[in-house]
Amino acid sequence: MYVSQNTLVILKDRTSQKDYQKIMNLNNPVLNQFITTSVEICNPEHIFVGTDSAEDIQYTRDAAVRNNEEKKLSIDGHTVHFDGFHDQARDKAHTKFLIPPGVNLGPELNTMDRDEGLKELSQIMTNIMAGHELFIKFYCLGPVNSPFSIPCVQLTDSAYVAHSQDLLYRQGYQEFLRQGSNARFFKFVHSQGELEEAGLGLLVSKNKEKRRMYIDLLDEVIYSMNTQYGGNSLGLKKLAMRLAINRCAQEGWLVEHMLVMGVRGPSGRMSYFTGAFPSMCGKTSTAMMNGESIIGDDIAYLRMINGKVRAVNVESGIFGIIEGINDTNDPLQWDALIHPAELIFSNVLVTPENNVYWNGKPGVRPLTGVNFSGNWFDGKADENGKEILPSHKNARFTFRLDILPNVDTCLHDPLGVEVHGVIYGGRDSDTSVPVEESFNWMHGIVTKGACLESETTAATLGKEGVRVFNPMSNIDFLSIPIGRYIQNNLDFGARLPVPPHIFSVNYFLKDREGTWLNEKNDKAIWLKWMELRVNDTADAILTPTGNIPLYADLKTLFSEILHKEYQKPDYVKQFTTRIPENLTKIQRMETIFRTRIIDTPAVVFTTIQEQQRRLLEAQRTYGDYISPEQW
């Protein structure tokens, strides 16, 4: 891809005087070249350059409605957006890394030859924005004016994408001004491509067969074409995460698929945790725990600053799954979704009254409406005879975090917050106890993080209970080999004088009859116990796999926090060490690390083998199932 004329001449010719000056003010030749190249290839009809001003942000918001990408709803500030019927999730098959010769990211990552990919992109992108308005927007990943700041420039012909990122990210025009010609920024080019009409007259991407999400690690560019779904089109989200993981691996910090939250302890003490959970494993409900504070629910940057681990939320908003949210289990989210605020719903049902309904919303389920499939009625089916629900299972909401009453005051702190604990959680019906602390950083990274796996649900794959290997809940977003990623986590902790504590949680443990052993709100207690542990104010029982709580401490917490009596038999069932299941998991992990991972660090094998030895010794002494009272 190249530009045939002088960069500044092209920019001046294609933009208004006002917008041209906005670009020139940034004094960044690399930025000028990137914009010019993209404009020449994509050929938009109009160009709008946005700054951090309220006027420019409002222009983008209004354009989303004017361009028929969003429609206003009955509640002030609420709009709805539809993605195409077949554009409802991340397209993993067409999300690829563009790799130069000699680079090997391992068999788990989807790659293609860089020159071949850029050639294909050039064909797809040629005139793709003809007749469209191009929005050039500037954002910052992480707080502005911070060691964590990564400036970003987004080029998109979708006002919905630009509006969504205005809600999800901090404005970055001033950050580009601050960093000037030295700015090392991420670049994003997105086009929704040719459009067709969907329900409510909203326009959706048409050419799904030309949908491509290509990641150029060399030039730190994300290309996203012929798609509107946020996971594919919101470049600053998981696509940018891949760029950041590649960069941090070179610089010695971490990019993690983690929530960041504050947990309140005795006497007003606040301790901060990060936490990684695969999809449908309780991540958002943990981040939104009533009584605690939220900094972020999805992506965190972690750096060592003055000998301490500090973390920031990369984002400043939430792109959340809406299915099942209700006033009983999710009071904070529920309240945010039913009151006036700037908020985008996507792929929900719009009722005849111009309100929204999502699967599991309290109240009467509508019989008719309009959703991503067009005019909808109860019992409607797709071409394969499968029922089309009122809203898609992956339907979303987008809003700024600051509309939540529990948002932490440190959300935008340039130095982030000190991390006291790291949590890993997956869907595990038969092996791990509800909460457990690792022995040390290395033991935690290997046995809690690198060995993280989660069982699928029937709603996800049509088959329940399939265990999916997902180290640190980050396998889908890695841009470096998995072994190197694990080693980076180990090295990060090794440089720390006192690393944060590492915990595992399991909200999905069952007994042998298949009965849940945890109630939904019990996670509040596991958080409070972890808060006590990171402050050395609670004892623990040593087991072969980690440290578990004492019954007396949990009994007190259940009484004080949930106002319920915690019975000893429940404690015994929940915290019994299941030797056979743990040994089977170790065998699964060792096989994976020897066969699927090309560069597994040796310490992974020694750590899990030591755990295996401890489990076998305990089995010889106590049997297969060991009550916490036996240790």
Legacy VTK file of the C-alpha trace (Angstrom):
# vtk DataFile Version 3.0
C-alpha trace
ASCII
DATASET POLYDATA
POINTS 631 float
0.000 0.000 0.000
1.454 3.360 -0.969
0.509 6.945 -1.735
1.253 8.283 -5.169
1.174 12.004 -4.393
2.528 14.315 -1.740
0.954 13.452 1.610
0.054 16.980 2.694
-1.347 17.888 -0.715
-3.698 14.914 -0.596
-4.782 15.648 2.967
-5.482 19.274 2.158
-7.415 18.327 -0.942
-9.556 15.660 0.795
-10.428 17.515 4.026
-11.986 20.821 4.981
-9.659 23.585 6.123
-10.849 23.074 9.694
-10.264 19.316 9.679
-6.937 19.671 7.884
-5.755 22.004 10.632
-6.807 19.522 13.321
-4.460 16.958 11.760
-1.626 19.449 11.231
-1.796 20.541 14.872
-0.619 17.079 15.896
2.727 17.521 14.108
3.147 13.818 13.368
4.391 12.835 9.889
3.778 9.112 10.537
0.161 9.880 11.388
-0.203 12.015 8.263
1.136 9.221 6.074
-1.154 6.607 7.642
-4.265 8.749 7.189
-3.381 9.674 3.637
-2.667 6.081 2.596
-5.988 4.900 4.035
-7.968 7.741 2.469
-6.482 7.125 -0.968
-7.343 3.427 -0.897
-10.754 3.538 0.822
-11.906 6.694 -1.009
-14.588 8.124 1.342
-16.967 10.814 0.110
-16.588 13.013 3.213
-14.074 13.172 6.074
-14.697 14.286 9.651
-11.797 14.728 12.071
-12.782 14.552 15.732
-11.024 16.139 18.690
-11.794 15.770 22.375
-14.319 18.613 22.246
-17.930 18.084 23.305
-19.013 19.483 19.928
-17.060 16.851 17.965
-18.272 14.033 20.224
-21.873 15.158 19.769
-21.385 15.266 15.987
-20.438 11.581 16.012
-23.394 10.659 18.204
-25.848 12.503 15.959
-24.312 10.960 12.830
-25.054 7.457 14.097
-28.773 8.253 14.032
-28.609 10.368 10.875
-26.785 7.574 9.007
-29.339 4.933 10.102
-26.894 2.942 12.196
-28.722 3.684 15.436
-32.330 4.562 16.245
-33.540 6.590 19.204
-35.615 4.771 21.822
-38.277 6.027 24.214
-35.856 6.680 27.114
-33.742 9.794 26.671
-30.199 9.023 25.534
-30.941 5.397 24.636
-30.400 4.122 21.087
-30.519 0.714 19.470
-28.218 -0.791 16.831
-28.530 -4.033 14.861
-25.662 -6.037 13.429
-26.379 -8.239 10.442
-28.111 -11.587 11.051
-24.819 -13.410 10.418
-22.595 -10.797 12.097
-23.269 -11.541 15.753
-19.949 -12.716 17.173
-16.178 -12.611 16.761
-15.180 -14.210 13.459
-12.199 -16.270 14.612
-11.619 -17.908 11.231
-11.049 -14.548 9.533
-9.122 -12.915 12.375
-5.479 -13.429 11.441
-2.015 -12.182 12.258
-0.015 -10.945 9.285
3.387 -12.509 9.837
6.637 -11.842 7.922
8.843 -14.761 6.898
10.722 -16.431 9.733
8.204 -15.635 12.478
6.355 -18.514 14.186
3.589 -17.787 16.701
2.802 -21.455 17.297
-0.067 -23.711 16.185
-2.709 -22.132 18.442
-2.620 -18.728 16.692
-4.226 -18.021 13.314
-1.599 -16.523 10.996
-0.969 -15.815 7.327
1.849 -14.402 5.215
2.045 -10.640 5.703
2.570 -9.725 2.059
-0.298 -11.987 1.005
-2.601 -10.482 3.611
-1.773 -6.879 2.699
-2.381 -7.682 -0.969
-5.796 -9.149 -0.160
-6.640 -6.153 2.027
-5.694 -3.753 -0.741
-8.229 -5.431 -3.005
-10.992 -5.487 -0.395
-10.360 -1.909 0.769
-10.214 -0.279 -2.656
-13.130 2.205 -2.766
-14.806 0.395 0.150
-15.827 3.755 1.683
-17.120 5.260 -1.561
-20.240 7.255 -0.742
-19.539 7.002 3.010
-18.333 9.510 5.583
-14.978 8.725 7.178
-14.600 9.463 10.882
-11.027 10.044 12.049
-11.047 9.723 15.834
-8.326 9.839 18.486
-8.362 7.784 21.675
-6.084 6.712 24.515
-5.790 3.182 25.865
-5.315 3.586 29.603
-5.502 6.926 31.435
-4.089 9.963 29.645
-0.775 11.544 30.664
0.256 8.266 32.237
2.997 5.604 31.996
0.190 3.353 30.739
-1.003 5.669 27.930
-1.095 4.282 24.387
-2.508 6.819 21.899
-4.648 5.414 19.080
-6.085 6.701 15.833
-9.276 5.124 14.510
-10.434 5.486 10.923
-13.968 4.182 10.369
-16.912 4.814 8.095
-19.292 3.641 10.821
-20.718 6.331 13.086
-21.919 3.494 15.363
-18.344 2.269 15.819
-17.094 5.815 16.443
-19.944 6.497 18.900
-19.328 3.208 20.724
-15.647 3.986 21.139
-16.508 7.456 22.438
-18.374 5.662 25.228
-15.774 2.958 25.803
-12.473 4.862 25.668
-10.836 8.032 26.838
-10.522 10.747 24.222
-6.948 10.966 22.910
-6.521 14.061 20.766
-4.824 15.930 23.609
-2.605 12.880 24.260
-1.420 13.049 20.631
-0.732 16.762 21.139
1.206 16.005 24.330
3.351 13.298 22.742
3.767 15.121 19.428
6.029 13.630 16.767
7.316 11.075 19.328
3.902 9.429 19.746
4.100 5.673 19.257
0.488 4.941 18.473
-1.769 2.075 17.445
-3.596 2.416 14.113
-7.049 1.148 13.133
-8.872 1.097 9.809
-12.448 -0.148 9.814
-15.132 -0.190 7.161
-18.600 -1.647 7.409
-18.491 -1.992 3.626
-21.551 -2.168 1.407
-24.760 -1.882 3.416
-28.250 -3.313 3.277
-31.409 -2.485 5.193
-32.440 -4.438 8.283
-35.236 -3.970 10.808
-36.332 -0.420 11.709
-34.562 0.799 8.560
-31.158 0.364 10.186
-28.277 -0.377 7.821
-26.040 -3.419 8.316
-22.956 -4.864 6.625
-23.817 -6.922 3.550
-20.703 -8.722 2.300
-19.987 -11.149 5.121
-17.947 -13.360 2.781
-15.439 -10.490 2.600
-15.305 -9.994 6.377
-11.670 -9.723 7.457
-9.919 -8.748 10.697
-6.184 -8.683 10.035
-3.555 -7.723 12.593
-0.241 -6.328 11.382
2.101 -6.611 14.357
4.998 -5.083 12.445
3.344 -1.697 11.859
0.867 -2.045 14.744
-2.189 -1.715 12.503
-5.615 -3.363 12.807
-7.673 -3.793 9.631
-11.379 -4.661 10.056
-13.596 -4.920 6.972
-17.244 -5.712 6.146
-18.446 -6.102 9.712
-20.279 -4.119 12.393
-20.315 -6.504 15.375
-18.348 -4.853 18.158
-15.922 -7.721 18.761
-14.822 -7.418 15.134
-15.231 -3.676 14.546
-14.352 -1.973 17.839
-10.645 -2.067 17.121
-9.512 -0.690 20.470
-10.991 -3.679 22.293
-9.666 -7.231 21.827
-7.959 -6.456 18.523
-5.889 -3.711 20.169
-5.252 -6.076 23.053
-3.305 -8.286 20.665
-1.121 -5.353 19.630
-0.526 -4.456 23.272
0.387 -8.030 24.249
3.007 -8.058 21.523
4.384 -4.707 22.681
4.410 -5.506 26.400
6.270 -8.775 25.743
9.129 -6.672 24.393
9.003 -4.152 27.248
8.432 -6.272 30.369
4.888 -5.422 31.482
1.581 -7.306 31.203
-1.642 -7.006 29.226
-4.317 -9.228 30.734
-7.953 -10.166 30.101
-8.815 -9.021 33.604
-11.285 -7.059 35.662
-9.943 -4.484 38.112
-11.949 -3.913 41.298
-11.699 -2.706 44.859
-12.818 -4.946 47.734
-13.660 -3.275 51.010
-12.139 -4.657 54.190
-12.564 -3.865 57.894
-12.414 -0.221 59.027
-12.870 1.146 55.504
-9.764 -0.532 54.091
-9.724 -0.961 50.292
-7.724 -3.702 48.572
-7.532 -3.974 44.788
-7.754 -7.156 42.744
-7.464 -8.097 39.105
-9.303 -11.165 37.847
-9.380 -13.322 34.699
-12.461 -15.413 33.871
-13.463 -17.051 30.566
-16.853 -16.161 29.088
-19.908 -17.109 31.169
-17.838 -17.714 34.311
-18.911 -14.757 36.460
-16.404 -12.084 35.492
-18.806 -9.165 35.103
-20.919 -10.169 38.092
-17.732 -10.252 40.177
-16.582 -6.847 38.921
-20.067 -5.454 39.640
-20.354 -6.987 43.110
-22.718 -4.949 45.237
-20.861 -3.086 47.970
-17.489 -3.143 46.198
-16.054 -0.709 43.640
-15.391 -1.250 39.952
-12.514 0.091 37.879
-12.935 -2.252 34.896
-14.549 -5.492 33.775
-12.470 -6.625 30.803
-8.860 -5.589 30.048
-6.069 -4.449 32.354
-2.529 -3.179 31.881
-0.129 -4.083 34.708
3.217 -2.418 35.304
5.786 -2.470 38.076
6.090 1.061 39.476
8.326 1.709 42.484
8.487 -2.001 43.263
4.698 -2.496 43.278
2.301 -3.921 40.716
-0.095 -1.241 39.549
-3.020 -1.748 37.193
-5.336 0.398 35.091
-8.478 -0.291 33.155
-7.593 0.123 29.496
-11.164 1.301 28.887
-13.544 3.738 30.541
-16.818 2.068 29.555
-18.528 -1.316 29.338
-19.515 -3.343 26.255
-21.458 -5.936 28.199
-23.625 -8.979 27.518
-27.189 -8.067 28.429
-28.862 -11.486 28.486
-30.336 -12.365 31.865
-29.682 -9.028 33.575
-32.411 -8.426 36.140
-33.222 -6.279 39.134
-32.605 -9.061 41.674
-29.204 -10.443 40.727
-27.755 -7.404 38.921
-29.173 -4.314 40.633
-26.439 -1.878 39.578
-26.485 -2.840 35.907
-30.272 -3.034 35.905
-30.585 0.476 37.285
-28.154 1.820 34.699
-30.091 0.194 31.840
-33.533 1.568 32.704
-32.720 5.231 33.372
-31.861 8.098 31.012
-28.186 8.074 30.013
-26.115 7.826 26.853
-26.449 4.114 26.134
-26.411 1.883 23.036
-28.312 -1.414 22.953
-27.331 -3.857 20.216
-29.272 -6.856 18.895
-32.080 -6.686 21.447
-35.814 -6.666 20.657
-37.508 -3.305 20.081
-41.149 -3.438 21.161
-44.043 -1.641 19.451
-43.793 0.940 22.268
-40.181 1.694 21.213
-38.753 0.111 24.343
-36.263 -2.755 24.489
-36.595 -6.317 25.687
-33.789 -8.794 26.212
-33.877 -12.481 27.073
-34.457 -12.831 30.800
-35.628 -9.264 31.374
-38.186 -9.114 34.179
-41.765 -8.513 33.116
-43.995 -9.855 30.374
-42.207 -11.333 27.363
-43.435 -9.513 24.227
-45.155 -11.450 21.451
-43.994 -9.163 18.633
-41.345 -6.576 17.876
-38.314 -5.933 15.684
-34.884 -7.419 16.240
-31.716 -8.312 14.292
-33.765 -10.785 12.206
-36.312 -8.134 11.127
-39.965 -8.269 12.159
-40.111 -10.774 14.998
-42.958 -12.795 16.489
-43.069 -15.415 19.205
-42.084 -18.758 17.674
-40.205 -17.316 14.703
-37.555 -19.704 13.343
-34.512 -19.376 11.091
-33.912 -21.238 7.821
-32.799 -24.311 9.788
-35.920 -24.378 11.934
-34.141 -23.094 15.039
-36.132 -20.679 17.177
-35.078 -17.047 16.991
-35.225 -15.606 20.503
-36.375 -12.025 21.161
-32.776 -10.870 21.560
-29.548 -12.510 20.506
-27.675 -14.451 23.194
-24.740 -12.136 22.483
-26.848 -8.952 22.602
-24.948 -6.088 24.221
-25.126 -2.752 25.962
-22.547 0.021 25.811
-22.216 2.831 28.345
-19.624 4.852 30.237
-18.524 3.451 33.587
-19.098 6.771 35.301
-22.888 6.326 35.173
-22.504 3.564 37.792
-22.750 4.546 41.466
-20.018 2.077 42.447
-17.338 3.326 40.054
-14.015 3.694 41.859
-12.535 7.153 42.340
-9.223 5.854 40.924
-10.692 4.958 37.512
-8.644 7.639 35.728
-5.649 7.778 38.088
-2.548 8.027 35.844
-0.689 5.597 38.131
-3.593 3.173 38.448
-4.080 1.212 41.666
-1.772 -1.099 43.594
-2.718 -4.728 42.952
-2.977 -6.771 46.145
-4.394 -9.949 44.625
-4.871 -11.713 41.284
-7.856 -14.029 40.718
-8.328 -16.796 38.136
-11.762 -18.384 37.738
-13.319 -20.918 35.399
-16.401 -23.108 35.091
-15.418 -26.308 36.898
-18.061 -28.740 38.098
-15.931 -31.355 39.834
-12.357 -30.383 40.736
-11.467 -27.020 42.291
-12.739 -25.698 45.624
-14.673 -22.391 45.657
-11.670 -20.284 46.689
-8.010 -21.149 47.155
-4.767 -19.229 47.515
-1.579 -20.307 45.772
1.646 -20.871 47.681
3.525 -18.156 45.788
3.590 -16.275 42.483
5.148 -19.111 40.464
2.760 -21.722 41.854
-0.183 -19.407 41.165
0.792 -18.487 37.605
1.322 -22.141 36.695
-1.462 -23.995 38.533
-4.146 -21.273 38.695
-3.373 -19.212 35.579
-1.602 -21.307 32.949
-3.706 -24.373 33.819
-6.997 -22.484 33.655
-9.720 -24.349 31.812
-13.458 -23.912 31.660
-16.396 -26.163 30.836
-18.647 -25.109 27.985
-22.360 -24.571 28.484
-25.086 -25.960 26.256
-25.909 -22.406 25.205
-22.369 -21.914 23.956
-21.580 -24.944 21.845
-24.665 -27.125 22.047
-22.765 -29.593 24.214
-22.259 -29.124 27.921
-19.207 -29.945 29.995
-16.455 -29.834 27.367
-13.293 -28.559 29.058
-11.572 -25.789 27.108
-7.932 -24.952 27.846
-7.629 -21.187 28.260
-4.450 -20.012 30.029
-5.142 -16.819 32.001
-8.430 -16.627 30.018
-6.373 -15.034 27.262
-5.776 -17.696 24.619
-8.054 -16.068 22.028
-6.205 -12.753 22.235
-2.541 -13.735 22.348
-0.159 -12.395 19.724
2.898 -14.244 21.010
3.460 -17.998 21.543
1.665 -19.344 24.624
4.869 -20.572 26.254
6.439 -17.150 25.943
3.294 -15.557 27.386
3.458 -17.826 30.448
7.171 -17.093 30.861
6.503 -13.337 30.703
4.045 -13.681 33.584
6.562 -15.682 35.596
9.354 -13.179 34.898
7.131 -10.235 35.825
6.525 -11.651 39.315
10.156 -12.652 39.766
11.191 -8.992 39.490
8.867 -7.938 42.306
10.081 -7.629 45.904
6.679 -8.840 47.165
4.336 -10.084 44.408
0.560 -9.930 44.813
-1.222 -13.006 46.158
-2.752 -15.295 43.528
-6.107 -17.031 44.031
-8.433 -19.339 42.143
-12.208 -19.219 42.448
-14.839 -21.677 41.235
-18.477 -20.615 41.319
-19.699 -23.807 39.612
-18.725 -26.720 41.860
-21.241 -29.573 42.102
-21.566 -32.653 44.280
-21.574 -36.147 42.796
-25.343 -35.952 42.256
-24.956 -32.801 40.162
-26.258 -30.327 42.743
-24.643 -26.874 42.885
-22.578 -26.372 46.032
-22.361 -22.574 45.651
-25.145 -20.031 45.625
-24.808 -17.072 43.268
-24.108 -14.512 45.988
-21.519 -16.670 47.772
-18.833 -15.059 45.638
-19.110 -12.011 47.892
-17.702 -14.136 50.709
-14.827 -15.511 48.679
-13.860 -11.918 47.806
-13.957 -10.845 51.446
-11.785 -13.801 52.491
-9.237 -12.974 49.783
-9.193 -9.379 51.034
-8.357 -10.625 54.531
-5.607 -12.890 53.212
-3.805 -10.195 51.220
-3.709 -8.138 54.418
-2.539 -11.079 56.587
-5.641 -10.916 58.803
-6.988 -14.441 58.243
-5.422 -17.854 58.720
-5.613 -20.660 56.157
-5.395 -24.440 55.906
-2.531 -25.858 53.855
-3.577 -28.464 51.252
-1.633 -30.061 48.373
-3.115 -27.568 45.891
-3.081 -24.356 47.944
-4.415 -22.579 51.009
-8.132 -22.755 51.839
-10.242 -20.854 54.406
-11.020 -21.924 57.946
-14.672 -22.667 58.653
-14.811 -20.146 61.508
-13.687 -17.279 59.268
-16.244 -18.104 56.574
-19.011 -18.552 59.141
-18.327 -15.034 60.423
-18.231 -13.543 56.923
-21.479 -15.231 55.845
-23.176 -13.851 58.929
-21.812 -10.316 58.577
-22.053 -9.903 54.785
-24.982 -12.069 53.651
-26.762 -12.350 57.006
-27.090 -16.106 56.690
-26.012 -19.103 58.717
-23.165 -20.991 57.057
-23.422 -24.667 57.973
-20.432 -26.904 58.651
-21.660 -29.684 56.291
-21.762 -27.155 53.433
-18.211 -26.098 54.210
-17.016 -29.695 54.216
-18.662 -30.443 50.853
-17.300 -27.286 49.252
-13.734 -27.538 50.498
-13.130 -31.280 50.316
-9.985 -31.948 48.276
-10.916 -34.211 45.368
-7.741 -36.171 44.706
-8.766 -38.219 41.627
-10.166 -35.197 39.808
-7.089 -33.099 40.580
-4.760 -35.855 39.377
-6.773 -36.213 36.165
-6.510 -32.472 35.555
-2.729 -32.603 35.984
-2.566 -35.374 33.368
-4.668 -33.256 30.986
-2.439 -30.242 31.512
0.802 -32.147 31.069
-0.461 -33.596 27.782
-1.470 -30.148 26.534
1.812 -28.552 27.507
3.807 -31.319 25.830
1.771 -31.600 22.626
0.050 -28.282 21.903
2.519 -25.717 23.239
5.788 -25.446 21.354
7.795 -23.626 24.017
6.389 -24.543 27.440
8.753 -23.283 30.179
10.391 -26.156 32.082
9.150 -24.752 35.387
5.576 -25.512 34.313
6.323 -29.239 34.278
8.249 -29.219 37.562
5.496 -27.229 39.298
2.610 -29.464 38.233
4.663 -32.592 38.917
5.370 -31.347 42.457
1.629 -30.803 42.890
1.007 -34.321 41.616
3.481 -35.703 44.170
1.759 -33.861 47.040
-1.643 -35.143 45.934
-0.420 -38.729 45.719
1.122 -38.541 49.194
-2.160 -37.184 50.602
-4.108 -39.908 48.804
-1.960 -42.618 50.408
-2.564 -41.111 53.840
-6.212 -39.968 53.713
-7.872 -41.525 50.668
-9.478 -40.053 47.567
-11.649 -37.363 49.164
-10.195 -35.379 52.030
-12.325 -33.219 54.294
-10.840 -29.820 55.215
-11.032 -30.946 58.847
-8.511 -33.723 58.171
-5.589 -31.452 57.313
LINES 1 632
631 0 1 2 3 4 5 6 7 8 9 10 11 12 13 14 15 16 17 18 19 20 21 22 23 24 25 26 27 28 29 30 31 32 33 34 35 36 37 38 39 40 41 42 43 44 45 46 47 48 49 50 51 52 53 54 55 56 57 58 59 60 61 62 63 64 65 66 67 68 69 70 71 72 73 74 75 76 77 78 79 80 81 82 83 84 85 86 87 88 89 90 91 92 93 94 95 96 97 98 99 100 101 102 103 104 105 106 107 108 109 110 111 112 113 114 115 116 117 118 119 120 121 122 123 124 125 126 127 128 129 130 131 132 133 134 135 136 137 138 139 140 141 142 143 144 145 146 147 148 149 150 151 152 153 154 155 156 157 158 159 160 161 162 163 164 165 166 167 168 169 170 171 172 173 174 175 176 177 178 179 180 181 182 183 184 185 186 187 188 189 190 191 192 193 194 195 196 197 198 199 200 201 202 203 204 205 206 207 208 209 210 211 212 213 214 215 216 217 218 219 220 221 222 223 224 225 226 227 228 229 230 231 232 233 234 235 236 237 238 239 240 241 242 243 244 245 246 247 248 249 250 251 252 253 254 255 256 257 258 259 260 261 262 263 264 265 266 267 268 269 270 271 272 273 274 275 276 277 278 279 280 281 282 283 284 285 286 287 288 289 290 291 292 293 294 295 296 297 298 299 300 301 302 303 304 305 306 307 308 309 310 311 312 313 314 315 316 317 318 319 320 321 322 323 324 325 326 327 328 329 330 331 332 333 334 335 336 337 338 339 340 341 342 343 344 345 346 347 348 349 350 351 352 353 354 355 356 357 358 359 360 361 362 363 364 365 366 367 368 369 370 371 372 373 374 375 376 377 378 379 380 381 382 383 384 385 386 387 388 389 390 391 392 393 394 395 396 397 398 399 400 401 402 403 404 405 406 407 408 409 410 411 412 413 414 415 416 417 418 419 420 421 422 423 424 425 426 427 428 429 430 431 432 433 434 435 436 437 438 439 440 441 442 443 444 445 446 447 448 449 450 451 452 453 454 455 456 457 458 459 460 461 462 463 464 465 466 467 468 469 470 471 472 473 474 475 476 477 478 479 480 481 482 483 484 485 486 487 488 489 490 491 492 493 494 495 496 497 498 499 500 501 502 503 504 505 506 507 508 509 510 511 512 513 514 515 516 517 518 519 520 521 522 523 524 525 526 527 528 529 530 531 532 533 534 535 536 537 538 539 540 541 542 543 544 545 546 547 548 549 550 551 552 553 554 555 556 557 558 559 560 561 562 563 564 565 566 567 568 569 570 571 572 573 574 575 576 577 578 579 580 581 582 583 584 585 586 587 588 589 590 591 592 593 594 595 596 597 598 599 600 601 602 603 604 605 606 607 608 609 610 611 612 613 614 615 616 617 618 619 620 621 622 623 624 625 626 627 628 629 630
